Amino acid sequence: MTILVTGGTGLVGSRLLRRFADAGVDCRALVRPGKDVPAGATPVEGDLLHADSLKQAVEGVSAIVHLAAVFRTQNEDDIWRANLDGTKNLIAAAKAHAPQARFVMASTGLVYDADASHPGREEDATHPKLAYPASKIAAEKELRNSGLNWSILRLGFVYGDGDGHLAAVPALATRFKWHPARTFSLVHQRDVARVVELALTGVMDGRIVNICDDAPTTLYEMASLVGSPVEPSAEPLTNPWMGRMDGSRLRGLGFQLTVPTVYQAVQQGIL
Ligand SMILES: NC(=O)c1ccc[n+]([C@@H]2O[C@H](COP(=O)([O-])OP(=O)(O)OC[C@H]3O[C@@H](n4cnc5c(N)ncnc54)[C@H](OP(=O)(O)O)[C@@H]3O)[C@@H](O)[C@H]2O)c1
């Protein structure tokens, strides 16, 4: 069984590939020209934006784990191009050259509405305004209507294994003026990899699944954990549900977290 991973040079993909290599899984990684080859995978040069480059990446694979995306930029055109057009190209390549392959796509918990009245659930109607979540919802729709064997993982804020992601939060908070009580559903890299493994068994086929741990955490707490406290605020948070995801569907599939809270990650030294 060969698995194609896109986004293998990214925060999530590089850690996933290392874990899969340690477990003896045969992985290919789609790598853009000039980029470093991720450890633990056979590189296949290609670019989501160049449809013709994807045939050799998908041919012969039994599963595709599509992590590649653009979202750490203010350039909305780049975001839409990579996340929607790039995903469309990958879907077309899979339909043409690997129609039996299981197609697992990473999406985001940011798709849920800011005025939600409960933690975001997979069946909620969503109306994201920002380019990143809107492009992910559009890509989700393409995949759901593709006729492929799909599953969609809506990831919470991923952190851990030295990825530096949590440490970036205080600067983001200052830049975007986030309220210190703004809450994030989190998930450790270790559990993301285990969820992808589970998705590859087929139990998530045809489903959207929220991927998050047991303890939504405030920005204030996250910043304190990485040693860069943010200013407290006496102003109430507009909507305390914003940013929270409901993880019960994942639990219902039998998944057990190995890192249920960020505090456990701190104790174990795996931030
Ligand atoms: N990290 C999180 O907290 C988080 C939370 C929710 C959802 N997610 C989702 O999880 C996935 C992985 O996130 P991440 O944090 O690992 O992202 P990341 O660190 O920004 O990595 C993005 C990856 O996408 C690749 N990529 C971008 N455009 C491409 C293109 N045109 N062709 C081929 N590859 C391309 C990049 O390759 P280059 O090295 O060539 O640029 C890189 O490997 C994304 O789908 C994201 O939406 C992440």
The ligand as an ORCA input file, in Angstrom:
! r2SCAN-3c Opt
* xyz 0 1
  N      -1.438     23.668     11.509
  C      -2.656     23.823     12.001
  O      -2.841     24.226     13.165
  C      -3.856     23.487     11.173
  C      -5.145     23.692     11.732
  C      -6.267     23.366     10.983
  C      -6.112     22.830      9.711
  N      -4.870     22.645      9.193
  C      -4.724     22.083      7.854
  O      -3.733     21.084      7.880
  C      -2.993     21.099      6.670
  C      -1.510     21.207      6.968
  O      -1.262     22.412      7.674
  P       0.231     22.870      8.022
  O       0.159     23.697      9.229
  O       1.156     21.712      7.956
  O       0.532     23.831      6.774
  P       1.942     24.462      6.327
  O       2.966     24.254      7.364
  O       1.648     25.857      5.877
  O       2.339     23.604      5.055
  C       1.655     23.766      3.844
  C       2.151     22.721      2.875
  O       1.421     22.862      1.643
  C       2.363     22.818      0.590
  N       1.855     23.532     -0.587
  C       1.344     24.773     -0.631
  N       1.019     25.083     -1.905
  C       1.340     24.007     -2.665
  C       1.250     23.736     -4.046
  N       0.781     24.630     -4.924
  N       1.658     22.526     -4.495
  C       2.156     21.605     -3.628
  N       2.277     21.821     -2.296
  C       1.871     23.013     -1.832
  C       3.608     23.482      1.167
  O       4.698     23.160      0.359
  P       5.982     24.140      0.216
  O       6.950     23.705      1.266
  O       6.451     23.859     -1.172
  O       5.499     25.549      0.401
  C       3.633     22.831      2.547
  O       4.175     21.544      2.464
  C      -3.573     22.238      5.835
  O      -4.490     21.703      4.923
  C      -4.279     23.105      6.837
  O      -5.383     23.780      6.255
  C      -3.741     22.969      9.894
*
